[in-house]
Amino acid sequence: MRADQLPSDTNAEQALLGLIMQDARLLDQEELTEALFHDPVLRQAFGILSRLHVDGQPISSILASDAFRNADLGSGNTLARDLLDVSFGATARIVVPHLRAYARRRETWRLGDVLQRIAAAPNEGDREALETVIDKLTALLVDQPLASNIVRAREYLPEYLADLELHGTRQGLPMGFTDLDRMLGGVQPGELLVVAGRPSIGKSAFAHQVIGTVAGAGKHVLLVTPEMGRRQVLCRMLCQIGHIDSDDLLRAPTLSEKTWTQLLLAEPRLPDFAIYDAACTSAEVRAVSRQVHARRPLDLLVVDHVGWLSDQTRSGESYAVTVGRKTKALKAIGRTLGCGVVVLSQLNRQSEQGETMRRPGLADLRDSGEIEQDADGVILLHRETREAREAEAIVAKARNGPTGLCKLVWEPHTTRFLARAFPRDAEEGQT
């Protein structure tokens, strides 16, 4: 559709500019942006008035006339007078929502044109273009103003200080491990926490414990697990919660009376959370997260693990860059939805020395240094051997806190980590 065919209301646009000339404080409203104006001359006039206001100059019809004339917007006096005339009797409370409705309609038309172009000539960049369209359509559906998130630091400072005084420092979602929570402040909304380890070290078990803690506190959690099916997830979590030997659920030909009793006691303690266990790409994780978030705001997204996301490597692109695209996409989900994101990742095998394994570092993150770059926090799980019970959770990166090492104990029969050692038959053992 041509620009001159897009829906608009020139009279309303002129009225809004006239109202701004009468009361420049309207420009302080976040929803007043150039997107409200379809007429190019009026859009330019809005930009001129905005710059005058930002520069601290009092807006008057005389000052506006001079500025319009200097910008070659016809006769400055005539334009300013016309704007004031049209605005007579109008109110911003009526005009602004009216123009916002037109702006949304124009944006919808433009997005439709993008979709038509993608359908007519598909190419490798389609997925990212579609993701952008989805983001913009989502903003339109929830009726968000089309304004950007640009704020002036000094203007935002009073709001920040007032919030700090009212609520104190923001605490993330506790993971259930005291030392880790103290170092990282929990899983922070909008941030990406990477938990990495070698195969069979306990990454999934660690993630299940975090899910149990967060969901058990009444928070909304989504687990995306293309590696492990829902039956395995529930089996492991019931073993963790009920202190059940996993062999009794996975390998015993029949369940003993003791195991059934333990299951019945554990069942009401299993918190509710969403599970998505199909093969998927990072774009599909985004779509699933949106669907879950639409029903109830999402607090935590857990992905097990990044290597199982089936994003295709593009022509001329290294696999490391592909992995970086995945982590960036997952972090963007957290920023968009305002939820914490925990992503599991593998460590490379170069740190293994036969049956023993050296303590890993950030350089051992498998496939991509971009994982380290994108992550706000990185936890490296370590055991010297796969049979060892002594374990460490190494905070190798913390964007807003200290790094260090936390001692844990791996309990293999219940597939969980403990903050300290417990006898095998203990009935306690909460982390």
C-alpha positions in Angstrom: 0.0 0.0 0.0 1.3 3.5 -0.9 2.0 5.9 1.9 -0.8 8.2 0.8 -3.3 5.4 1.1 -2.5 4.6 4.7 -5.2 5.6 7.3 -4.7 9.0 8.9 -6.5 12.0 10.2 -4.7 15.2 9.3 -7.1 17.5 11.3 -6.3 15.5 14.5 -2.6 15.7 13.8 -2.9 19.5 13.3 -5.0 19.8 16.5 -2.4 17.9 18.6 0.4 20.3 17.4 -1.8 23.3 18.2 -2.4 21.9 21.7 1.4 21.4 22.2 2.0 25.0 21.2 -0.5 26.0 23.9 1.0 23.7 26.6 4.5 22.2 25.9 4.2 20.0 28.9 2.3 17.6 26.7 5.6 16.7 25.1 6.6 15.1 28.5 4.1 12.3 27.8 5.9 9.2 26.7 3.2 8.3 24.2 3.7 11.4 22.1 6.1 10.4 19.4 6.5 11.0 15.6 4.7 7.7 15.0 1.4 9.6 15.7 1.9 11.8 12.6 1.5 10.5 9.1 1.7 13.8 7.3 5.4 14.4 6.6 5.2 18.2 7.2 3.3 17.8 10.4 5.8 15.1 11.5 8.6 17.5 10.9 6.8 20.2 12.8 6.4 17.9 15.7 10.2 17.2 15.7 10.9 20.9 15.7 8.6 21.5 18.7 10.1 18.5 20.5 13.7 19.8 20.0 12.7 23.3 21.3 11.2 21.7 24.4 14.3 19.5 25.0 16.5 22.5 24.7 14.5 24.2 27.4 13.0 26.9 25.2 9.4 28.1 26.0 7.2 27.2 23.1 5.1 30.1 21.8 3.4 30.8 18.5 6.1 33.3 17.6 9.0 31.0 18.4 7.3 28.1 16.6 6.6 30.4 13.5 10.3 31.3 13.3 11.4 27.7 13.7 8.9 26.5 11.0 10.1 29.2 8.6 13.7 28.4 9.2 12.9 24.7 8.4 11.3 25.8 5.1 7.9 24.6 6.2 6.1 27.1 4.0 5.0 30.3 5.7 5.8 29.7 9.4 3.2 32.2 10.5 0.5 30.6 8.5 1.3 27.1 9.7 1.4 28.1 13.3 -1.8 30.0 13.1 -3.6 27.2 11.3 -2.4 24.7 14.0 -3.8 26.9 16.7 -7.1 27.4 14.9 -7.6 23.7 14.3 -6.9 23.0 18.0 -9.6 25.3 19.3 -12.0 23.3 21.4 -9.9 20.1 21.2 -8.4 18.3 24.2 -5.3 16.1 24.3 -7.3 13.4 26.1 -9.4 12.9 23.0 -6.9 13.7 20.2 -4.0 11.5 21.4 -5.9 8.2 21.7 -7.5 9.0 18.3 -4.1 9.4 16.7 -2.7 6.4 18.4 -5.5 4.3 16.9 -4.5 5.5 13.4 -0.8 4.9 14.2 -1.6 1.3 15.1 -3.6 0.9 11.9 -0.7 2.2 9.8 1.8 0.0 11.6 -0.5 -3.0 11.0 -0.6 -2.2 7.3 3.2 -1.9 7.1 3.7 -5.2 8.9 1.3 -6.8 6.4 3.4 -5.5 3.6 6.5 -7.1 5.2 4.7 -10.5 5.4 3.7 -10.2 1.8 7.2 -9.6 0.7 8.5 -12.5 2.8 5.8 -14.8 1.2 6.7 -13.6 -2.3 10.5 -13.9 -2.1 11.6 -16.1 0.8 15.2 -16.0 1.9 17.6 -16.8 4.7 16.7 -13.7 6.7 13.0 -14.6 6.9 13.1 -16.0 10.4 14.6 -12.9 12.0 12.2 -10.7 10.0 9.2 -12.8 11.2 10.4 -12.5 14.8 10.6 -8.7 14.4 7.0 -8.7 13.0 5.8 -10.9 15.9 7.4 -8.5 18.4 5.7 -5.5 16.8 2.3 -7.3 16.5 2.5 -8.3 20.2 3.1 -4.7 21.1 0.0 -3.7 19.1 -2.1 -6.5 20.6 -1.4 -5.4 24.2 -2.0 -1.8 23.2 1.4 -0.5 24.2 2.2 3.0 23.0 4.5 3.1 20.0 7.0 5.2 22.0 10.5 4.0 22.4 12.0 3.2 25.8 14.3 6.2 25.7 14.4 8.0 29.0 16.6 10.8 30.4 18.7 9.6 33.2 18.1 12.6 35.5 14.4 12.4 34.8 14.2 8.7 35.7 16.4 9.1 38.8 13.6 10.3 41.2 11.4 7.3 40.1 14.3 4.9 40.8 15.0 6.3 44.2 11.4 6.3 45.2 11.1 2.6 44.1 14.3 1.8 46.1 12.9 3.5 49.2 9.6 1.7 48.9 10.7 -1.8 47.9 14.4 -1.9 48.8 16.9 -3.6 46.5 15.5 -6.0 43.9 16.0 -9.7 44.7 15.9 -12.3 42.0 14.2 -15.7 42.2 16.0 -17.8 44.8 17.4 -21.0 43.4 17.4 -22.9 46.7 21.2 -22.9 47.2 22.0 -20.3 49.8 25.6 -19.6 48.8 24.8 -19.3 45.1 21.7 -17.1 45.9 23.9 -14.8 48.0 26.5 -14.4 45.3 24.1 -14.0 42.3 21.1 -12.5 44.1 19.0 -15.3 42.6 17.9 -15.4 39.0 17.2 -11.9 38.0 14.3 -10.9 35.8 15.4 -10.2 32.2 18.8 -11.7 32.7 20.4 -14.8 31.3 22.0 -17.3 33.6 24.0 -20.1 32.0 24.6 -23.4 33.9 27.3 -25.5 32.3 28.9 -28.8 33.0 30.3 -31.9 31.3 28.0 -34.7 30.3 26.5 -36.7 33.2 27.6 -34.2 35.9 24.1 -33.2 36.9 23.2 -30.1 34.9 19.6 -31.2 34.4 19.2 -32.3 38.0 20.5 -28.9 39.1 17.9 -27.2 36.9 15.1 -29.4 38.2 16.0 -28.4 41.7 15.9 -24.7 40.7 12.5 -25.3 39.1 11.2 -27.0 42.2 12.3 -24.1 44.4 10.9 -21.3 42.1 7.7 -23.1 41.2 7.3 -24.2 44.8 7.3 -20.5 45.8 4.2 -20.0 43.6 6.1 -18.5 40.6 5.3 -19.4 37.0 7.9 -21.5 35.4 8.4 -23.0 31.9 10.8 -25.8 31.2 11.8 -26.3 27.6 13.5 -29.7 27.4 14.0 -31.2 23.9 16.7 -33.5 25.5 14.6 -35.1 28.2 10.9 -36.1 28.0 8.3 -35.1 30.5 8.2 -38.6 32.1 11.9 -38.4 32.9 11.5 -34.9 34.3 8.7 -35.9 36.6 10.6 -39.0 37.7 13.7 -37.1 38.6 11.8 -34.4 40.4 9.7 -36.9 42.4 13.0 -38.6 43.4 14.4 -35.3 44.6 11.3 -34.3 46.5 10.5 -37.6 48.0 14.1 -38.8 48.6 13.3 -41.8 46.4 16.0 -44.0 44.9 15.8 -43.4 41.1 16.6 -47.0 40.5 13.4 -48.0 42.1 11.5 -45.9 39.5 13.6 -46.5 36.5 14.9 -50.0 36.7 12.9 -52.1 39.2 10.5 -54.5 37.4 7.7 -53.5 39.9 7.3 -50.8 42.4 7.7 -51.9 46.0 5.2 -50.8 48.7 7.8 -48.5 50.2 8.3 -46.8 46.8 4.6 -46.3 46.3 4.3 -44.8 49.8 7.2 -42.4 49.0 5.5 -41.5 45.7 2.2 -40.8 47.4 3.9 -38.6 49.9 5.9 -36.7 47.3 3.0 -36.2 44.8 1.3 -33.3 46.6 4.7 -31.6 47.0 5.5 -31.5 43.3 4.9 -27.9 42.3 3.0 -27.0 39.1 4.9 -25.7 36.1 4.8 -25.9 32.3 6.8 -28.4 30.3 7.5 -28.3 26.6 9.5 -31.4 25.5 9.4 -31.2 21.7 12.4 -30.6 19.4 12.5 -26.9 18.7 14.4 -23.8 17.6 15.1 -20.7 19.6 12.3 -19.0 17.5 9.9 -21.7 18.6 11.0 -21.3 22.2 10.0 -17.7 21.9 6.6 -18.6 20.5 6.0 -21.1 23.3 7.1 -18.7 25.9 4.7 -16.1 24.6 1.8 -18.5 24.7 2.6 -19.5 28.2 3.1 -15.9 29.3 -0.2 -14.9 27.7 -2.1 -17.2 30.1 -0.1 -16.0 33.2 3.0 -13.8 33.4 6.1 -16.0 33.2 8.7 -15.7 36.0 11.3 -18.2 34.9 12.2 -19.9 31.6 14.6 -22.9 31.8 16.1 -24.4 28.6 17.7 -27.8 28.8 20.0 -27.4 26.9 21.2 -24.9 24.2 22.9 -27.6 22.2 19.5 -29.3 21.6 17.9 -26.2 20.0 17.8 -27.1 16.3 18.6 -23.6 14.8 20.2 -24.2 11.4 23.7 -22.9 10.7 23.4 -20.3 7.9 25.6 -20.2 4.8 29.1 -19.0 5.6 28.3 -19.0 9.3 30.4 -20.9 11.9 28.7 -23.1 14.4 29.9 -20.8 17.2 28.0 -17.9 15.6 24.9 -20.1 15.4 25.2 -20.8 19.2 25.6 -17.1 19.8 22.4 -16.4 17.9 20.6 -18.9 20.1 21.8 -17.4 23.4 21.0 -13.9 22.1 17.5 -15.0 21.2 16.9 -16.6 24.6 18.2 -13.5 26.4 15.8 -11.4 24.3 12.9 -13.5 25.5 13.8 -12.6 29.1 14.1 -8.9 28.3 10.8 -8.9 26.4 8.7 -10.9 28.9 10.5 -9.7 32.0 11.4 -13.2 33.2 14.6 -14.8 34.3 16.2 -17.3 31.9 18.3 -20.2 32.9 20.0 -22.0 30.0 22.0 -25.2 30.3 25.2 -25.7 28.3 27.9 -28.3 27.8 31.6 -27.9 28.7 34.1 -29.2 26.2 36.0 -32.4 26.8 39.4 -30.9 26.6 39.4 -30.5 30.4 38.9 -34.2 30.9 42.0 -36.3 31.7 41.0 -39.9 31.5 38.6 -40.6 34.4 39.4 -37.4 36.2 38.4 -33.8 35.3 40.1 -30.6 36.1 38.2 -27.6 37.5 36.7 -25.8 34.5 36.8 -22.2 33.6 34.9 -19.9 31.2 37.2 -20.9 28.4 35.8 -24.4 28.6 32.3 -23.4 27.5 31.6 -25.5 24.6 31.1 -24.2 21.0 31.1 -20.5 21.6 32.7 -17.7 23.5 29.5 -15.8 22.7 27.8 -17.7 25.5 30.1 -16.1 28.0 29.6 -12.7 26.4 25.7 -12.9 26.4 25.3 -14.4 29.9 24.7 -12.2 32.9 25.9 -15.0 35.1 27.7 -18.4 34.5 27.7 -21.3 36.9 30.1 -24.2 36.1 29.2 -27.5 37.8 32.2 -29.7 38.6 33.0 -33.1 40.0 36.4 -34.6 39.7 34.9 -37.9 38.4 31.4 -38.9 37.5 31.3 -41.1 40.5 32.5 -38.5 42.9 30.0 -37.1 45.5 32.0 -33.9 46.3 30.8 -31.2 43.9 31.4 -27.6 43.2 29.3 -24.8 41.7 31.7 -22.3 40.4 30.3 -18.8 39.8 32.6 -17.9 36.9 30.8 -14.8 35.9 28.4 -12.5 37.8 27.7 -9.2 36.0 26.4 -7.6 39.2 28.1 -9.6 42.0 31.1 -11.5 43.1 32.5 -14.7 41.6 33.6 -17.7 43.6 33.1 -21.3 44.5 30.3 -23.0 46.4 30.7 -26.5 47.9 27.9 -29.0 47.1 27.4 -32.7 47.5 26.0 -34.9 44.7 23.5 -37.5 45.9 23.3 -40.0 43.0 20.4 -42.1 44.1 18.0 -39.2 44.3 19.8 -37.2 41.5 20.1 -34.0 43.5 22.7 -31.7 44.9 22.9 -30.9 48.6 24.5 -28.0 50.4 26.3 -30.5 52.7 26.6 -34.3 53.0 23.7 -36.4 54.4 23.5 -40.1 55.1 21.8 -42.0 52.3 18.8 -42.9 54.5 18.3 -39.4 55.9 14.9 -37.9 55.8 16.1 -34.4 55.8 18.4 -32.9 53.1 16.8 -29.7 52.0 19.1 -27.4 50.1 
